[in-house]
Amino acid sequence: MKRIIIALAAIVIGLGAASAQKYIVVDSEKIFRSIAQYNSAISTLDAMARDYQSKVDAAYAKVESMYNTYVSQKQSMTEAARVAQEQAILAEERKVAEYQESIFGNDGLMMKKRIELIQPVQQKVFKAIDDYAKSGGYDMVLDTAANAAMLYHSEAVDHTNKIIELLK
């Protein structure tokens, strides 16, 4: 009985080893950084973000100035004037928050511009990785970019530079 169990275990282990997948490792961030169009898009997006952020900061500074003026004049204001000023400050703050969301939110201008500039590069890179994996007969591609779970990989399975060469 022991021999049968040992034989079955050996067969199962042998089948598992025989069906092992071929895989490669790539660093997609390194691939992206090797493409001039990507670097240009990132620079454009960073410049736009700085410009819009300065406008948002200026708008919030205006709200803060309105609030500081209100606080300094609050004692001399009538109840109606205080309520009106508080509502004006809150309305301006909402307006600035909506503007900020329209620029930096999930459906904002920056996200749309990011999709417009980055998506063509992403599609090109992902297609190159897909083509490379298919042509090499690889079953799986692991990406090491920003992957906290990947503790080690052999340089022998890292094909990042080969994909960069394929893209040139």
C-alpha positions in Angstrom: 0.0 0.0 0.0 2.9 2.4 0.9 4.4 1.7 -2.5 1.2 2.7 -4.3 0.9 5.9 -2.4 4.5 6.8 -3.0 4.2 5.9 -6.7 1.0 8.1 -7.0 2.7 11.0 -5.2 5.7 10.7 -7.5 3.4 10.7 -10.6 1.5 13.8 -9.3 4.8 15.6 -8.6 6.1 14.6 -12.0 3.0 15.8 -13.7 3.2 19.1 -11.8 6.8 19.6 -12.9 6.0 18.7 -16.5 3.2 21.2 -16.7 5.3 24.0 -15.2 4.7 27.3 -16.9 7.3 29.3 -18.7 7.4 32.8 -17.4 9.4 36.0 -17.7 9.8 39.1 -15.6 9.7 42.6 -16.9 9.9 46.0 -15.3 7.2 48.0 -17.1 8.3 51.3 -15.4 11.8 50.9 -16.9 10.3 50.1 -20.3 8.1 53.2 -20.1 11.0 55.4 -19.0 12.9 54.3 -22.0 10.3 55.8 -24.4 10.8 59.5 -25.2 7.0 60.0 -25.9 6.2 58.8 -22.4 8.8 61.0 -20.7 7.5 64.0 -22.7 3.9 63.2 -21.7 4.9 63.0 -18.1 6.7 66.3 -18.3 3.7 67.9 -19.9 1.3 66.5 -17.3 3.6 67.6 -14.4 3.7 71.1 -15.8 -0.1 71.2 -16.2 -0.5 69.9 -12.7 1.8 72.6 -11.3 -0.1 75.3 -13.2 -3.5 74.1 -12.1 -2.4 73.5 -8.5 -1.1 77.1 -8.3 -4.6 78.3 -9.5 -6.3 76.1 -6.9 -3.9 77.3 -4.2 -4.6 81.0 -5.2 -8.4 80.3 -5.0 -8.1 78.8 -1.6 -5.9 81.7 -0.5 -8.8 84.0 -1.5 -11.2 82.0 0.5 -8.9 82.1 3.5 -8.5 85.9 3.1 -12.3 86.2 3.0 -12.5 84.2 6.2 -9.8 86.2 8.0 -11.5 89.4 7.0 -14.8 88.0 8.3 -13.2 87.0 11.6 -11.7 90.4 12.1 -14.9 92.2 11.3 -17.3 89.8 12.9 -17.9 91.7 16.1 -18.9 94.9 14.3 -21.3 93.1 11.9 -25.0 92.7 12.2 -26.4 89.2 12.5 -27.7 89.4 8.9 -24.4 90.6 7.6 -22.6 87.8 9.5 -24.9 85.1 8.0 -24.5 86.6 4.5 -20.7 86.7 4.8 -20.5 83.1 6.1 -22.7 81.9 3.2 -20.5 83.8 0.7 -17.4 82.2 2.2 -19.0 78.7 2.1 -20.2 79.3 -1.5 -16.7 80.4 -2.6 -15.1 77.4 -0.9 -17.6 75.0 -2.6 -16.8 76.7 -5.9 -13.1 76.2 -5.4 -13.6 72.6 -4.4 -15.7 71.9 -7.5 -13.0 73.6 -9.7 -10.4 71.4 -8.0 -12.5 68.3 -8.6 -13.0 69.3 -12.3 -9.3 69.4 -12.7 -7.9 66.7 -10.5 -10.8 64.4 -10.0 -11.4 60.9 -11.5 -13.2 62.5 -14.4 -11.3 65.7 -14.4 -9.2 67.5 -17.0 -5.9 66.0 -15.8 -7.2 62.4 -15.9 -8.5 63.0 -19.5 -5.2 64.5 -20.5 -3.3 61.7 -18.9 -5.4 59.2 -20.9 -4.9 61.1 -24.1 -1.1 61.3 -23.7 -0.2 58.1 -21.9 -2.7 55.5 -23.2 -1.2 55.3 -26.7 2.2 54.6 -25.1 0.7 52.0 -22.7 -1.0 50.2 -25.6 2.3 50.1 -27.6 4.2 48.7 -24.6 1.6 46.2 -23.6 1.3 45.0 -27.2 5.1 44.6 -27.4 5.1 42.6 -24.2 2.2 40.5 -25.4 3.9 39.9 -28.8 7.2 39.1 -27.1 5.6 36.6 -24.7 3.7 34.9 -27.5 6.7 34.7 -29.8 8.8 33.2 -27.0 6.1 30.8 -25.9 5.9 32.2 -22.4 2.8 31.4 -20.4 3.1 34.3 -17.9 4.6 37.7 -17.6 5.3 39.1 -14.2 5.8 42.9 -13.7 8.3 44.0 -11.1 7.4 47.7 -11.2 6.1 48.8 -7.8 5.4 45.2 -6.8 6.0 44.9 -3.1 5.2 41.1 -3.2 8.1 40.2 -5.5 11.1 39.7 -3.2 13.5 38.1 -5.7 13.8 37.2 -9.3 16.7 35.9 -11.3 18.2 38.1 -14.0 17.9 35.1 -16.3 14.1 35.6 -16.4 14.2 39.4 -16.6 13.5 40.3 -20.2 12.9 44.0 -19.7 15.9 45.1 -21.9 14.8 42.7 -24.7 11.4 44.4 -24.8 13.0 47.8 -24.8 15.0 46.8 -27.8 11.9 45.4 -29.5 10.2 48.8 -29.1 13.1 50.7 -30.7 
